[in-house]
Structures are given as C-alpha cells and as structure tokens.
Amino acid sequence: MSDTFKPHTRKRRNKHGFRARMKTKGGRKILKRRRKLGYWKLSASDEPTLRRRH
C-alpha cells in the first residue's frame, strides 16, 4: 500500500496558488474572505518554500 500524500511544490503552487485563486469566482471569494479575516498568508504562493527563485 502506498502513501496517499506525496507533496510536490509545483503542483501545490499551481492548484492552491494566488494565480489559481484569481482565475475563478470562488477563488476570488476565498482571497476576499482571507483578507477580511486578516490572514498573513492569502494562498500557497505566500509560503516561503513555494516562492520562485530566479
């Protein structure tokens, strides 16, 4: 039996990142709610480990 959670940075960023949230109406609602509640991190893109290195 294999593990069910195998984390991948790119997949996480693409599915739960800021750009992905902005694409859909529901995603924008999530960001709006998180801003209202005062979350420091709005999406997975705000995690230091997921920031793109140039």
Backbone bond lengths (Angstrom), bond angles and torsions (degrees), N, CA, C in turn:
res aa  C-N    CA-C-N  psi(-1)  N-CA   C-N-CA  omega(-1)  CA-C   N-CA-C  phi
1 M - - - 1.449 - - 1.530 109.99 -
2 S 1.332 115.80 134.00 1.462 118.78 -177.11 1.527 112.13 -97.34
3 D 1.327 114.88 163.45 1.458 120.21 177.44 1.527 109.42 -69.20
4 T 1.316 116.74 149.32 1.460 119.80 -178.62 1.523 112.10 -92.02
5 F 1.324 118.18 -22.90 1.462 120.96 -179.52 1.514 110.74 -112.35
6 K 1.329 115.66 110.22 1.464 121.13 177.81 1.524 107.19 -123.76
7 P 1.327 116.66 93.24 1.461 120.80 -172.23 1.524 114.78 -65.72
8 H 1.330 115.18 137.38 1.458 122.56 175.17 1.521 107.95 -135.73
9 T 1.317 115.61 127.33 1.460 121.77 -175.66 1.523 112.51 -58.72
10 R 1.322 117.08 -48.26 1.465 120.53 -176.06 1.530 111.21 -64.08
11 K 1.315 116.86 -43.29 1.461 120.95 -179.62 1.531 110.54 -62.76
12 R 1.331 115.51 -43.23 1.471 120.35 179.68 1.523 110.55 -62.27
13 R 1.333 116.23 -44.70 1.457 120.92 -179.05 1.528 110.83 -65.29
14 N 1.326 116.56 -41.66 1.458 120.40 -178.08 1.524 113.08 -69.62
15 K 1.319 116.89 -35.85 1.465 119.89 -177.44 1.520 113.69 -86.04
16 H 1.336 116.36 -36.51 1.464 120.14 -172.88 1.513 113.61 -118.30
17 G 1.320 116.59 8.66 1.460 121.30 -177.33 1.522 113.71 -77.37
18 F 1.316 115.38 174.49 1.466 122.03 -176.86 1.523 112.15 -61.73
19 R 1.325 116.92 -45.07 1.471 120.92 -178.11 1.531 111.09 -64.15
20 A 1.313 116.31 -37.64 1.468 121.15 178.34 1.526 110.31 -65.95
21 R 1.339 116.70 -38.76 1.468 121.01 178.69 1.531 111.08 -66.62
22 M 1.337 115.93 -38.48 1.464 120.60 -177.52 1.532 112.67 -71.21
23 K 1.308 117.05 -20.62 1.468 121.69 -177.33 1.523 113.57 -68.15
24 T 1.326 116.51 -36.14 1.460 119.89 -175.16 1.527 111.62 -110.75
25 K 1.329 114.38 156.94 1.459 120.64 179.27 1.533 110.19 -62.71
26 G 1.331 115.84 -43.47 1.463 121.47 179.05 1.516 112.29 -63.43
27 G 1.334 115.58 -37.90 1.459 120.82 179.19 1.516 111.62 -65.27
28 R 1.335 115.98 -40.95 1.472 120.28 177.84 1.531 110.20 -64.84
29 K 1.328 115.78 -33.58 1.465 121.23 177.72 1.540 109.93 -64.95
30 I 1.332 115.93 -40.96 1.466 121.82 178.64 1.529 109.80 -60.87
31 L 1.352 116.00 -47.47 1.469 120.49 -179.92 1.524 111.23 -62.47
32 K 1.330 116.01 -40.96 1.466 121.18 179.19 1.530 110.46 -61.15
33 R 1.337 115.21 -44.54 1.461 120.57 -179.90 1.526 111.20 -65.47
34 R 1.326 116.64 -41.13 1.467 120.08 -179.74 1.526 111.42 -67.96
35 R 1.341 116.64 -34.87 1.471 120.06 175.64 1.526 109.88 -65.13
36 K 1.330 115.72 -43.94 1.461 121.67 -178.58 1.527 111.22 -61.66
37 L 1.334 116.07 -39.76 1.456 120.77 -179.00 1.533 112.34 -79.52
38 G 1.335 116.10 -8.95 1.461 120.28 175.03 1.519 115.05 82.58
39 Y 1.307 116.56 27.66 1.462 119.89 178.04 1.513 110.56 -65.35
40 W 1.326 115.97 138.20 1.452 121.00 177.76 1.526 109.48 -73.74
41 K 1.343 115.64 -37.94 1.467 121.28 177.38 1.530 108.67 -104.13
42 L 1.318 117.24 118.28 1.459 120.75 179.54 1.518 111.67 -83.24
43 S 1.322 116.12 -35.26 1.460 120.22 -177.61 1.524 109.78 -150.16
44 A 1.324 115.56 178.62 1.467 120.36 -179.96 1.527 111.58 -62.40
45 S 1.334 116.86 -24.06 1.467 120.77 -179.66 1.525 112.18 -64.84
46 D 1.320 116.98 -21.43 1.462 121.02 -178.25 1.529 112.96 -83.45
47 E 1.330 116.90 -4.56 1.458 119.68 178.49 1.527 108.65 -76.83
48 P 1.337 117.30 132.30 1.465 120.68 -176.68 1.528 113.08 -56.73
49 T 1.333 117.24 -33.81 1.464 120.31 -177.69 1.529 112.07 -71.97
50 L 1.344 117.50 -19.32 1.454 120.16 -177.43 1.522 113.10 -99.94
51 R 1.326 116.45 -3.13 1.469 119.11 178.66 1.510 109.92 -66.43
52 R 1.301 116.59 140.14 1.463 119.90 -179.44 1.525 110.42 -75.43
53 R 1.303 116.18 137.29 1.455 120.35 176.22 1.510 108.64 -99.90
54 H 1.343 116.63 131.30 1.458 119.84 -178.48 1.511 111.22 -97.69
